[in-house]
Amino acid sequence: LVKNPQVMIEMAKELQQQQVNKIKLSMKDTIAKYSDIIFKTKSRPQAGNPNGNIVMAEVFDNQCGVCKGMDPIVDKLIKNTPNLKVIFIEWPIFGKDSIFAAKAAFAANMQGKYYEMHRAMMGSNKQLTEAEVMSIAKTVLDYNKFMQDLKDNDKLFDSLIQENSDLSIKKLKIDG
């Protein structure tokens, strides 16, 4: 090894590649195991081609800076890939404002305007406080129906959030 130290670099690269392959295989197995829950649960909002044969699921929080950065990329994929269906998994991990934003998105879905609300919230450069989300809702949705849907479906929205959290943490083992 002293005479050929590059062997150490090659060994480290090989070990790293083996670890990456192991993670890829593990994720592939996990996604296959839970594919029905991820891709076929009717309550999950969707965008793109509802009959698309390319299906992508996005787990996100409306307050997450990385998620907000991905939003224009996902939108471009939706616009440029005719056979793409995107399934959105709201996973509010940044506190009460995130929970409210997820519930607002679910309420928007009841009006068939999930994606419009989603894009507006993800495109906001302001903190998504309850007041900011309400302001966005006024511009995107039938506001009175939105308020009624929030009130009438609070328990349903709580259960959807819990379902998404269980999927993300317990099944997919995503570390929030």
C-alpha positions in Angstrom: 0.0 0.0 0.0 2.9 2.3 0.7 4.3 1.8 -2.8 0.8 2.0 -4.4 -1.4 4.4 -2.3 -3.8 4.8 -5.3 -5.1 1.4 -4.3 -6.6 3.0 -1.2 -8.5 5.5 -3.3 -9.7 2.7 -5.6 -10.9 0.7 -2.6 -12.7 3.7 -1.1 -14.4 4.4 -4.5 -15.5 0.7 -4.8 -16.8 0.6 -1.2 -18.8 3.8 -1.9 -20.3 2.4 -5.1 -21.2 -0.8 -3.3 -23.0 1.2 -0.6 -24.9 3.3 -3.2 -26.0 0.1 -5.0 -27.2 -1.3 -1.7 -29.3 1.8 -1.0 -30.7 1.8 -4.5 -31.7 -1.8 -4.2 -33.2 -1.2 -0.8 -35.3 1.8 -2.0 -36.4 -0.2 -5.1 -37.6 -3.0 -2.9 -39.3 -0.6 -0.5 -41.1 1.3 -3.3 -42.2 -2.0 -4.8 -43.5 -3.2 -1.5 -45.5 -0.1 -0.9 -46.4 0.9 -4.5 -50.1 0.5 -4.0 -50.1 2.8 -1.0 -47.8 5.3 -2.7 -49.4 5.3 -6.2 -52.9 4.0 -6.0 -54.3 5.7 -2.9 -57.3 7.8 -4.3 -57.0 10.6 -1.7 -53.6 11.8 -2.9 -53.7 14.9 -5.1 -52.3 14.5 -8.6 -51.2 16.6 -11.5 -50.2 15.9 -15.1 -51.8 13.2 -17.1 -54.2 11.2 -14.9 -53.7 8.2 -17.2 -50.0 8.7 -17.6 -47.8 5.6 -17.7 -44.9 7.4 -16.1 -45.7 8.0 -12.4 -43.8 10.1 -9.9 -44.5 10.6 -6.3 -43.3 13.7 -4.4 -43.1 13.8 -0.7 -42.8 17.4 0.5 -43.6 20.1 3.0 -44.9 23.5 1.7 -42.4 25.3 4.0 -39.4 23.4 2.9 -36.8 25.5 1.0 -35.4 22.5 -0.9 -39.0 21.4 -1.8 -39.8 24.9 -3.1 -36.6 24.8 -5.2 -37.8 21.5 -6.7 -41.2 22.9 -7.6 -40.3 24.6 -10.9 -38.5 21.5 -12.0 -41.5 19.3 -11.2 -43.7 21.8 -13.0 -41.5 21.8 -16.1 -41.6 18.0 -16.1 -45.4 18.0 -15.9 -45.6 20.5 -18.8 -43.0 18.7 -21.0 -43.8 15.0 -20.3 -47.2 14.2 -21.7 -47.3 10.7 -20.1 -46.3 11.9 -16.6 -48.7 11.7 -13.6 -47.4 13.2 -10.4 -48.7 12.2 -7.0 -48.3 14.7 -4.2 -47.7 13.4 -0.7 -48.2 16.3 1.7 -45.9 15.7 4.7 -46.0 18.8 7.0 -43.0 18.5 9.2 -42.3 22.1 10.0 -45.0 22.8 12.6 -48.5 24.3 12.7 -48.1 26.5 9.7 -47.0 23.5 7.6 -50.0 21.6 8.9 -52.4 24.4 8.0 -50.8 24.7 4.5 -51.3 21.0 3.9 -55.0 21.2 5.0 -55.5 24.2 2.7 -54.0 22.1 -0.2 -56.4 19.3 0.6 -59.3 21.8 0.7 -58.2 23.1 -2.7 -58.2 19.6 -4.0 -61.9 19.4 -3.1 -62.5 22.2 -5.6 -60.3 20.5 -8.2 -57.7 23.2 -7.8 -55.0 21.4 -5.8 -52.2 22.1 -8.3 -53.1 25.8 -8.6 -53.0 26.2 -4.9 -49.9 24.1 -4.6 -48.0 26.2 -7.2 -49.1 29.4 -5.5 -48.0 28.3 -2.1 -44.7 26.8 -3.4 -44.1 30.0 -5.4 -44.6 32.3 -2.5 -41.4 33.9 -1.2 -43.1 34.7 2.1 -43.4 32.5 5.2 -46.6 30.4 4.7 -48.3 31.5 7.8 -52.0 30.9 8.2 -52.6 34.5 7.1 -50.5 34.1 3.9 -52.1 30.8 3.0 -55.6 32.4 3.4 -54.4 35.3 1.2 -53.3 32.9 -1.5 -56.6 31.0 -1.2 -58.5 34.2 -1.8 -56.8 34.6 -5.2 -56.9 30.9 -6.3 -60.1 29.4 -4.9 -63.8 29.9 -4.2 -62.9 31.3 -0.8 -66.3 30.7 0.9 -66.3 27.0 -0.2 -62.6 26.8 0.9 -63.4 28.0 4.4 -66.4 25.6 4.6 -64.3 22.7 3.4 -61.6 23.5 5.9 -64.1 23.5 8.7 -66.1 20.4 7.6 -63.1 18.2 6.8 -60.6 19.0 9.6 -60.6 15.4 10.9 -60.3 13.9 7.4 -57.4 16.2 6.7 -55.8 15.2 10.0 -56.1 11.5 9.0 -54.6 12.2 5.5 -51.6 14.0 7.2 -51.2 11.1 9.6 -51.4 8.6 6.7 -48.7 10.5 4.8 -46.6 10.7 7.9 -46.8 7.0 8.5 -46.0 6.3 4.9 -43.0 8.6 5.0 -41.5 7.6 8.3 -42.5 4.0 9.0 -42.6 2.6 5.5 -40.4 4.7 3.3 -38.1 5.5 6.2 -37.6 9.1 5.1 -35.7 11.1 7.7 -37.5 14.4 8.0 
